[in-house]
């Protein structure tokens, strides 16, 4: 008696992408199928190039899967002249996509940390937002991922991350609440343990104190 075929699980790589990523042609075929399912003709003039455009756009939307966020933070500077106060980068543009409906999440991220003998270039903090943003996400998970990565690599005295974003799964479908935003936070180290430190950070980014 022949044994039934067992489908092998996809191998996960370090950035959570998969090693057996479908081909570009297969992705374009999927877009054509969606166009047909929506009720249109993928061969008409206005849509004939749409599958290629969508795949090109997805390459940009989800390029975070190809990047290692920890690598971005590994180049640090120890010549900080004893600086041990907050470093804050606020109003970082955030662009992501909801993993439930694959529609945009747009907003801002605010990051603060207190160095422990090492600092990192401030642009690297903005790049961490991009790496995790350019994946299919929930805002809660993304906020935690940003904070945890900074904590793991820099080993600071504390990390604070706040994300304030609008979700098009709420504004363009479903409840259609166009003005609502979602605020999430992740506090680690002294930001979590010390209310005065946390409130100082929140005042710097102009959010009400908790």
Short mmCIF file of the C-alpha atoms (twelve columns), coordinates in Angstrom:
data_MODEL
# 
_entry.id   MODEL 
# 
loop_
_atom_site.group_PDB 
_atom_site.id 
_atom_site.type_symbol 
_atom_site.label_atom_id 
_atom_site.label_alt_id 
_atom_site.label_comp_id 
_atom_site.label_asym_id 
_atom_site.label_seq_id 
_atom_site.Cartn_x 
_atom_site.Cartn_y 
_atom_site.Cartn_z 
_atom_site.pdbx_PDB_model_num 
ATOM 1   C CA . UNK A 1   0.000   0.000  0.000   1 
ATOM 2   C CA . UNK A 2   1.458   3.338  -1.032  1 
ATOM 3   C CA . UNK A 3   1.970   5.922  1.637   1 
ATOM 4   C CA . UNK A 4   0.130   9.207  1.029   1 
ATOM 5   C CA . UNK A 5   2.248   12.157 -0.014  1 
ATOM 6   C CA . UNK A 6   3.024   14.468 2.864   1 
ATOM 7   C CA . UNK A 7   3.375   18.102 1.966   1 
ATOM 8   C CA . UNK A 8   6.601   19.452 3.410   1 
ATOM 9   C CA . UNK A 9   6.334   22.731 5.317   1 
ATOM 10  C CA . UNK A 10  7.901   25.748 3.728   1 
ATOM 11  C CA . UNK A 11  11.364  26.492 5.057   1 
ATOM 12  C CA . UNK A 12  11.433  29.709 7.017   1 
ATOM 13  C CA . UNK A 13  14.383  32.041 6.579   1 
ATOM 14  C CA . UNK A 14  15.685  34.477 9.155   1 
ATOM 15  C CA . UNK A 15  13.548  37.391 7.960   1 
ATOM 16  C CA . UNK A 16  10.301  35.361 8.048   1 
ATOM 17  C CA . UNK A 17  10.063  35.164 4.250   1 
ATOM 18  C CA . UNK A 18  10.013  31.717 2.628   1 
ATOM 19  C CA . UNK A 19  12.702  30.000 0.601   1 
ATOM 20  C CA . UNK A 20  10.242  28.756 -2.033  1 
ATOM 21  C CA . UNK A 21  8.886   32.143 -3.034  1 
ATOM 22  C CA . UNK A 22  6.613   31.900 -6.106  1 
ATOM 23  C CA . UNK A 23  7.945   33.120 -9.431  1 
ATOM 24  C CA . UNK A 24  7.190   36.574 -10.808 1 
ATOM 25  C CA . UNK A 25  5.118   34.964 -13.550 1 
ATOM 26  C CA . UNK A 26  2.996   33.101 -11.016 1 
ATOM 27  C CA . UNK A 27  2.418   36.322 -9.090  1 
ATOM 28  C CA . UNK A 28  1.332   38.104 -12.282 1 
ATOM 29  C CA . UNK A 29  -1.071  35.270 -13.079 1 
ATOM 30  C CA . UNK A 30  -2.591  35.687 -9.621  1 
ATOM 31  C CA . UNK A 31  -3.206  39.384 -10.304 1 
ATOM 32  C CA . UNK A 32  -4.909  38.495 -13.595 1 
ATOM 33  C CA . UNK A 33  -7.154  36.068 -11.718 1 
ATOM 34  C CA . UNK A 34  -8.127  38.784 -9.233  1 
ATOM 35  C CA . UNK A 35  -8.949  41.183 -12.077 1 
ATOM 36  C CA . UNK A 36  -11.210 38.550 -13.635 1 
ATOM 37  C CA . UNK A 37  -12.775 37.795 -10.236 1 
ATOM 38  C CA . UNK A 38  -13.530 41.514 -9.814  1 
ATOM 39  C CA . UNK A 39  -15.454 41.343 -13.079 1 
ATOM 40  C CA . UNK A 40  -13.088 42.942 -15.578 1 
ATOM 41  C CA . UNK A 41  -11.023 41.806 -18.544 1 
ATOM 42  C CA . UNK A 42  -7.246  41.639 -17.841 1 
ATOM 43  C CA . UNK A 43  -6.534  41.725 -21.597 1 
ATOM 44  C CA . UNK A 44  -8.139  45.106 -22.267 1 
ATOM 45  C CA . UNK A 45  -5.839  48.050 -22.972 1 
ATOM 46  C CA . UNK A 46  -6.100  49.733 -19.595 1 
ATOM 47  C CA . UNK A 47  -5.367  46.538 -17.673 1 
ATOM 48  C CA . UNK A 48  -2.922  44.652 -19.881 1 
ATOM 49  C CA . UNK A 49  0.108   46.001 -17.978 1 
ATOM 50  C CA . UNK A 50  -1.576  45.977 -14.559 1 
ATOM 51  C CA . UNK A 51  -0.229  42.598 -13.370 1 
ATOM 52  C CA . UNK A 52  3.339   43.754 -14.035 1 
ATOM 53  C CA . UNK A 53  2.705   47.070 -12.275 1 
ATOM 54  C CA . UNK A 54  1.141   45.373 -9.259  1 
ATOM 55  C CA . UNK A 55  4.041   42.938 -8.888  1 
ATOM 56  C CA . UNK A 56  6.524   45.817 -9.136  1 
ATOM 57  C CA . UNK A 57  4.581   47.713 -6.495  1 
ATOM 58  C CA . UNK A 58  4.468   44.668 -4.205  1 
ATOM 59  C CA . UNK A 59  8.244   44.370 -4.474  1 
ATOM 60  C CA . UNK A 60  8.454   47.826 -2.892  1 
ATOM 61  C CA . UNK A 61  5.565   47.386 -0.459  1 
ATOM 62  C CA . UNK A 62  7.036   44.196 1.022   1 
ATOM 63  C CA . UNK A 63  10.786  44.627 0.624   1 
ATOM 64  C CA . UNK A 64  11.131  44.395 4.400   1 
ATOM 65  C CA . UNK A 65  11.078  40.605 4.113   1 
ATOM 66  C CA . UNK A 66  14.443  40.790 2.342   1 
ATOM 67  C CA . UNK A 67  16.120  42.895 5.038   1 
ATOM 68  C CA . UNK A 68  17.594  42.010 8.432   1 
ATOM 69  C CA . UNK A 69  16.656  44.741 10.937  1 
ATOM 70  C CA . UNK A 70  19.375  43.742 13.388  1 
ATOM 71  C CA . UNK A 71  22.083  44.241 10.755  1 
ATOM 72  C CA . UNK A 72  20.940  47.835 10.317  1 
ATOM 73  C CA . UNK A 73  21.588  48.621 13.995  1 
ATOM 74  C CA . UNK A 74  24.878  46.784 14.454  1 
ATOM 75  C CA . UNK A 75  27.099  49.741 13.529  1 
ATOM 76  C CA . UNK A 76  27.134  51.798 16.720  1 
ATOM 77  C CA . UNK A 77  29.278  54.571 18.197  1 
ATOM 78  C CA . UNK A 78  30.852  54.405 21.639  1 
ATOM 79  C CA . UNK A 79  32.362  57.914 21.660  1 
ATOM 80  C CA . UNK A 80  29.353  59.555 23.260  1 
ATOM 81  C CA . UNK A 81  31.156  61.731 25.858  1 
ATOM 82  C CA . UNK A 82  29.118  60.197 28.639  1 
ATOM 83  C CA . UNK A 83  25.756  61.081 27.061  1 
ATOM 84  C CA . UNK A 84  23.061  59.160 28.930  1 
ATOM 85  C CA . UNK A 85  19.847  61.085 28.243  1 
ATOM 86  C CA . UNK A 86  17.037  60.281 25.851  1 
ATOM 87  C CA . UNK A 87  17.553  60.081 22.122  1 
ATOM 88  C CA . UNK A 88  14.222  60.597 20.368  1 
ATOM 89  C CA . UNK A 89  13.297  60.447 16.704  1 
ATOM 90  C CA . UNK A 90  9.659   61.385 16.242  1 
ATOM 91  C CA . UNK A 91  7.201   61.719 13.364  1 
ATOM 92  C CA . UNK A 92  8.806   58.918 11.354  1 
ATOM 93  C CA . UNK A 93  6.616   58.266 8.327   1 
ATOM 94  C CA . UNK A 94  5.119   54.773 8.535   1 
ATOM 95  C CA . UNK A 95  3.785   52.831 5.562   1 
ATOM 96  C CA . UNK A 96  2.615   49.274 6.053   1 
ATOM 97  C CA . UNK A 97  -0.123  46.848 5.043   1 
ATOM 98  C CA . UNK A 98  -2.718  45.136 7.205   1 
ATOM 99  C CA . UNK A 99  -2.189  41.380 7.211   1 
ATOM 100 C CA . UNK A 100 -5.939  40.778 7.423   1 
ATOM 101 C CA . UNK A 101 -7.046  42.711 4.325   1 
ATOM 102 C CA . UNK A 102 -3.743  43.708 2.635   1 
ATOM 103 C CA . UNK A 103 -4.671  47.390 2.564   1 
ATOM 104 C CA . UNK A 104 -2.467  50.273 3.730   1 
ATOM 105 C CA . UNK A 105 -1.665  51.311 7.276   1 
ATOM 106 C CA . UNK A 106 -0.399  54.906 7.184   1 
ATOM 107 C CA . UNK A 107 0.851   56.980 10.063  1 
ATOM 108 C CA . UNK A 108 3.823   57.957 12.199  1 
ATOM 109 C CA . UNK A 109 6.182   56.223 14.584  1 
ATOM 110 C CA . UNK A 110 8.043   57.796 17.495  1 
ATOM 111 C CA . UNK A 111 11.130  56.099 18.934  1 
ATOM 112 C CA . UNK A 112 13.106  56.925 22.030  1 
ATOM 113 C CA . UNK A 113 15.923  55.164 23.839  1 
ATOM 114 C CA . UNK A 114 18.406  55.894 26.610  1 
ATOM 115 C CA . UNK A 115 21.925  54.812 25.600  1 
ATOM 116 C CA . UNK A 116 24.035  52.420 27.595  1 
ATOM 117 C CA . UNK A 117 27.502  53.525 26.355  1 
ATOM 118 C CA . UNK A 118 26.523  53.118 22.694  1 
ATOM 119 C CA . UNK A 119 24.441  55.150 20.261  1 
ATOM 120 C CA . UNK A 120 23.303  54.454 16.727  1 
ATOM 121 C CA . UNK A 121 22.880  56.804 13.772  1 
ATOM 122 C CA . UNK A 122 19.422  58.333 13.996  1 
ATOM 123 C CA . UNK A 123 18.585  57.415 10.399  1 
ATOM 124 C CA . UNK A 124 18.961  53.750 11.375  1 
ATOM 125 C CA . UNK A 125 15.972  54.076 13.712  1 
ATOM 126 C CA . UNK A 126 13.837  55.304 10.827  1 
ATOM 127 C CA . UNK A 127 15.059  52.398 8.700   1 
ATOM 128 C CA . UNK A 128 13.943  49.907 11.348  1 
ATOM 129 C CA . UNK A 129 10.432  51.324 11.014  1 
ATOM 130 C CA . UNK A 130 10.626  50.782 7.254   1 
ATOM 131 C CA . UNK A 131 11.879  47.201 7.552   1 
ATOM 132 C CA . UNK A 132 9.028   46.092 9.781   1 
ATOM 133 C CA . UNK A 133 6.504   48.366 8.060   1 
ATOM 134 C CA . UNK A 134 7.187   46.853 4.658   1 
ATOM 135 C CA . UNK A 135 5.715   43.524 5.640   1 
ATOM 136 C CA . UNK A 136 2.192   42.281 6.220   1 
ATOM 137 C CA . UNK A 137 1.512   43.450 9.756   1 
ATOM 138 C CA . UNK A 138 -0.718  44.154 12.677  1 
ATOM 139 C CA . UNK A 139 0.142   47.451 14.338  1 
ATOM 140 C CA . UNK A 140 0.531   45.818 17.741  1 
ATOM 141 C CA . UNK A 141 3.049   43.279 16.455  1 
ATOM 142 C CA . UNK A 142 5.002   45.866 14.486  1 
ATOM 143 C CA . UNK A 143 5.310   48.179 17.499  1 
ATOM 144 C CA . UNK A 144 6.680   45.351 19.623  1 
ATOM 145 C CA . UNK A 145 9.077   44.185 16.894  1 
ATOM 146 C CA . UNK A 146 10.622  47.646 16.561  1 
ATOM 147 C CA . UNK A 147 11.157  48.006 20.303  1 
ATOM 148 C CA . UNK A 148 12.460  44.465 20.800  1 
ATOM 149 C CA . UNK A 149 14.988  44.752 17.970  1 
ATOM 150 C CA . UNK A 150 16.390  48.007 19.362  1 
ATOM 151 C CA . UNK A 151 16.586  46.473 22.833  1 
ATOM 152 C CA . UNK A 152 18.311  43.307 21.602  1 
ATOM 153 C CA . UNK A 153 20.975  45.033 19.515  1 
ATOM 154 C CA . UNK A 154 21.744  48.252 21.425  1 
ATOM 155 C CA . UNK A 155 21.139  46.942 24.952  1 
ATOM 156 C CA . UNK A 156 20.030  50.418 26.085  1 
ATOM 157 C CA . UNK A 157 18.736  51.403 29.492  1 
ATOM 158 C CA . UNK A 158 15.287  51.654 27.973  1 
ATOM 159 C CA . UNK A 159 13.328  51.802 24.718  1 
ATOM 160 C CA . UNK A 160 10.012  53.492 23.951  1 
ATOM 161 C CA . UNK A 161 8.052   53.105 20.725  1 
ATOM 162 C CA . UNK A 162 4.701   54.708 19.930  1 
ATOM 163 C CA . UNK A 163 2.875   54.231 16.628  1 
ATOM 164 C CA . UNK A 164 -0.120  56.367 15.603  1 
ATOM 165 C CA . UNK A 165 -1.670  55.185 12.339  1 
ATOM 166 C CA . UNK A 166 -4.814  55.047 10.276  1 
ATOM 167 C CA . UNK A 167 -6.016  51.734 8.868   1 
ATOM 168 C CA . UNK A 168 -7.688  51.667 5.486   1 
ATOM 169 C CA . UNK A 169 -9.408  48.438 6.456   1 
ATOM 170 C CA . UNK A 170 -11.452 50.714 8.741   1 
ATOM 171 C CA . UNK A 171 -11.656 53.809 6.549   1 
ATOM 172 C CA . UNK A 172 -12.341 52.374 3.072   1 
ATOM 173 C CA . UNK A 173 -14.351 49.281 3.999   1 
ATOM 174 C CA . UNK A 174 -16.281 47.854 6.924   1 
ATOM 175 C CA . UNK A 175 -17.212 50.595 9.412   1 
ATOM 176 C CA . UNK A 176 -15.874 53.429 7.163   1 
ATOM 177 C CA . UNK A 177 -14.481 55.487 10.063  1 
ATOM 178 C CA . UNK A 178 -12.269 57.776 8.033   1 
ATOM 179 C CA . UNK A 179 -10.997 59.989 10.865  1 
ATOM 180 C CA . UNK A 180 -10.013 57.325 13.393  1 
ATOM 181 C CA . UNK A 181 -6.427  56.360 14.172  1 
ATOM 182 C CA . UNK A 182 -4.947  53.626 16.332  1 
ATOM 183 C CA . UNK A 183 -2.210  54.313 18.890  1 
ATOM 184 C CA . UNK A 184 0.011   51.498 20.168  1 
ATOM 185 C CA . UNK A 185 3.033   51.638 22.441  1 
ATOM 186 C CA . UNK A 186 5.789   49.381 23.696  1 
ATOM 187 C CA . UNK A 187 7.874   50.476 26.677  1 
ATOM 188 C CA . UNK A 188 10.943  48.599 27.855  1 
ATOM 189 C CA . UNK A 189 13.501  49.099 30.613  1 
ATOM 190 C CA . UNK A 190 13.345  52.437 32.420  1 
ATOM 191 C CA . UNK A 191 10.496  53.647 30.223  1 
ATOM 192 C CA . UNK A 192 8.337   50.836 31.570  1 
ATOM 193 C CA . UNK A 193 9.629   50.947 35.146  1 
ATOM 194 C CA . UNK A 194 9.772   54.710 35.710  1 
ATOM 195 C CA . UNK A 195 6.614   56.746 35.160  1 
ATOM 196 C CA . UNK A 196 8.520   60.050 35.205  1 
ATOM 197 C CA . UNK A 197 10.785  58.866 32.375  1 
ATOM 198 C CA . UNK A 198 7.808   57.558 30.417  1 
ATOM 199 C CA . UNK A 199 5.898   60.805 30.847  1 
ATOM 200 C CA . UNK A 200 8.912   62.816 29.744  1 
ATOM 201 C CA . UNK A 201 9.063   60.809 26.521  1 
ATOM 202 C CA . UNK A 202 5.321   61.208 25.915  1 
ATOM 203 C CA . UNK A 203 5.582   64.963 26.462  1 
ATOM 204 C CA . UNK A 204 8.412   65.208 23.943  1 
ATOM 205 C CA . UNK A 205 6.294   63.498 21.273  1 
ATOM 206 C CA . UNK A 206 3.248   65.589 22.288  1 
ATOM 207 C CA . UNK A 207 1.069   62.734 23.498  1 
ATOM 208 C CA . UNK A 208 -0.967  62.817 26.678  1 
ATOM 209 C CA . UNK A 209 0.699   61.234 29.691  1 
ATOM 210 C CA . UNK A 210 -0.368  57.793 30.896  1 
# 
